Amino acid sequence: MNAAVRWELRKLLRSPVGVIATAAVVVGVAALSGGMLLAAESGDPQVIAKLGPGAVGGWPGLLSVAAQITAAGGLVAFGVVLSWLFAREFADGTITGLFGLPVGRAAIAAAKLVVYAAWTVAVSFALVPVLVATGVASGFGMPDAESWTGLARQVGLGILTAAIALPVAWVASVTRSLLGGVAATIGLVVIAQVGVLAGDDGWMPLAAPALWAMSSGSGATPVQLALSLAVGLAFAASTALVWHRLQLDR
């Protein structure tokens, strides 16, 4: 199992998919957040309307915009990585070699999930200092206590967003297709955004993390957030089961 984790981690860190996805989350979210705030300060009514509460400026505005971008863009980045992790063996034709390894296929799937979890936690934490640098460079000064709480909430949003992306791993494994995983990612983004716009009080698991972060913690209860996490864990277990039962009959 440990060898499988090390191998999967090495593959992710050396792949263009891993590098680009990391840059998209860590650098892209901060850069887009700062850019959107600058556009709002220019007085563009369309940008202000899109930002909503994020148009207030300062640390509250930066964190609000970062939450909006992470909820959608982060879900895309995490979904693409999951699709690559679980479908590349089929796309590259290396899946047959896994049947000859002493490590079970369920253990290989578990290793992929462990690497994915470690990577998402790492990029979620790495985004914080980049957001701090963006805020300081924008003239907001160092974060106060409330802003640090918002930054901690941003980390939580990243981790929960990674959890609700886990259905992509199951779809990519069942369809044995990178495109299947990407299509599932797009579907999750659409469903999550509809849930956010509908304001369903946090009971839609795909929307609860975004509602929680964008409302400074009041948009979803701990029970609703736990439901989002439970959905992700259920799909993680289902993915491991798919790999355990994997056969080369098609």
Disulfide bonds with the S-S distance in Angstrom:
none
